[in-house]
Amino acid sequence: MDSRELAQFIEARDGISKPWLLVLLRLTKLQERKDTTPPEAYMEELSALHQELMNLGEWWVGREDELLNP
């Protein structure tokens, strides 16, 4: 699934308010431009995305069925 298809998926499921989906979209876009991004910049962006994902914490615990199964 490319970033365009993922964006359509997120919109169709009202996922704009789901931060983990937005991180996934940004990761997909980063992967798509990996070949044209200098390695240092790629790793910086990847590290920033990882930190954002980790900052989400465990707010989803106990809500797995509601949030992770469409």
C-alpha positions as CSV (number, residue, x, y, z in Angstrom):
1,M,0.0,0.0,0.0
2,D,1.5,3.3,-1.0
3,S,1.0,6.6,0.8
4,R,-1.9,7.7,-1.4
5,E,-3.8,4.4,-0.8
6,L,-3.0,4.6,3.0
7,A,-4.3,8.2,3.1
8,Q,-7.5,7.2,1.4
9,F,-7.8,4.3,3.9
10,I,-7.3,6.7,6.8
11,E,-9.9,9.2,5.5
12,A,-12.4,6.4,4.8
13,R,-12.2,5.2,8.4
14,D,-12.2,8.6,10.0
15,G,-8.6,8.0,11.1
16,I,-7.5,11.6,11.1
17,S,-8.0,11.6,14.8
18,K,-5.9,8.4,15.3
19,P,-2.3,9.5,15.8
20,W,-0.8,6.1,15.2
21,L,-2.3,6.0,11.7
22,L,-0.8,9.4,11.0
23,V,2.6,8.2,12.2
24,L,2.2,5.2,9.8
25,L,1.4,7.5,7.0
26,R,4.5,9.6,7.6
27,L,6.6,6.5,7.8
28,T,5.2,5.3,4.5
29,K,6.0,8.6,2.9
30,L,9.5,8.5,4.3
31,Q,10.0,5.0,2.9
32,E,8.8,6.2,-0.5
33,R,11.5,8.8,-0.7
34,K,14.3,6.7,0.9
35,D,16.3,6.5,-2.3
36,T,16.3,10.3,-2.7
37,T,17.0,11.2,0.9
38,P,20.5,11.4,2.3
39,P,21.2,8.6,4.8
40,E,21.7,11.0,7.7
41,A,18.5,12.9,7.0
42,Y,16.6,9.6,6.6
43,M,17.8,8.3,9.9
44,E,17.0,11.6,11.6
45,E,13.4,11.5,10.3
46,L,13.1,7.8,11.2
47,S,14.3,8.5,14.7
48,A,11.8,11.4,15.1
49,L,9.0,9.2,13.9
50,H,10.0,6.5,16.4
51,Q,10.1,9.0,19.2
52,E,6.6,10.3,18.3
53,L,5.3,6.7,18.3
54,M,6.9,6.1,21.7
55,N,5.4,9.3,23.1
56,L,1.9,8.0,22.4
57,G,2.5,5.7,25.3
58,E,0.1,2.9,26.3
59,W,-3.2,4.8,26.1
60,W,-4.6,2.0,24.0
61,V,-4.2,-0.7,26.7
62,G,-7.7,-2.2,27.3
63,R,-9.0,-0.7,24.1
64,E,-7.3,-3.0,21.6
65,D,-10.5,-4.4,20.1
66,E,-12.1,-1.0,19.7
67,L,-9.0,0.7,18.2
68,L,-7.1,-2.0,16.3
69,N,-9.8,-4.0,14.7
70,P,-11.7,-2.0,12.1
